[in-house]
Amino acid sequence: MDTSADVLQLIEEAYKTFSKGQRYIADYICNNYDKAVDMTAARLGKIVGVSESTVVRFATELGFKGYPQFQKALGELVKQRLSSVQRISLAYERLSESPDLISSVLHNDIQNLKHTEEMIDRDAFYRAVDLIGDARKIYVIGGRSCSTLASFLNYYLSYIFDDVRLIRSDSVTESIEEIHRIGEQDVILAISFPRYSVKTIQTVSFAKNRKAKIIAITDGEQSPLAKYADCSIYAGSDMVSFVDSLVAPLSVVNALLAALSMRYKDSVTDTMLSMESIWNTMNEYERID
């Protein structure tokens, strides 16, 4: 079973076949999926008045390998459907149960990093490195909170390649205007995590129609960017608050830049030597004796 499957749709399709106990579970999840996402099978069973084994059978009858896979699919649903206000409410509920807020947030980011390391496709990663290196022009786009990642990626790519362009506009029309000359020799790196930016998706769709190469940095196959991508690099972005957790996506961006700097190390060295001379002349940085 694909973990990006819409759990609510699966429940609706199978509802008539459920036992009485399974219908209790289905009703609770449909009305409280944001709360159920963090519950163990035992906890969920206790709340709805059924056994833990009934909850596990419920998950397998929906087509999942077990309750953990079902819970992961429920997490994807939560990421895609919750509004900012709902995310705040869920975050307060989660954090209020933790005796140490700092450790809770840091642990969440560590888990995202571990999950990213496990799921990242090495072939897709190095395919992205090849596409960037072979491109005539490199475009970078990221909407909303992902604009910070896009700006960071653009900043360092500009030290490695001559023609790198950050798509800055918040307007779909103006973003497309910025890439209206894009073609099959060019590449666009698109960054988007739930909730997915419409501007980013529509701009990428335009680039795909112009036969440009698409590199998606996103959270999984369920992402609307994935269907346009020539290669996709996935990173975990589960959040503990209404603030998007971009720790793992930033680490993936760092890895991409490190791989490119290694491949073009002579060019990068020459560029940095030149920049150091300019920075010293202009007193760009504070000197510490």
Secondary structure, 3 states (H helix, E strand, C coil): CCCCCCHHHHHHHHHHHCCHHHHHHHHHHHHHHHHHCCCCHHHHHHHHCCCHHHHHHHHHHCCCCCHHHHHHHHHHHHHHHCCHHHHHHHHHHHHHCCCCHHHHHHHHHHHHHHHHHHHCCHHHHHHHHHHHHHCCCEEEEECHHHHHHHHHHHHHHHHHCCCEEECCCCCHHHHHHHCCCCCCCCEEEEECCCCCCHHHHHHHHHHHHCCCEEEEEECCCCCCCHHHCCEEEECCCCCCCCCCCCHHHHHHHHHHHHHHHHHCHHHHHHHHHHHHHHHHHCCCCCCCC
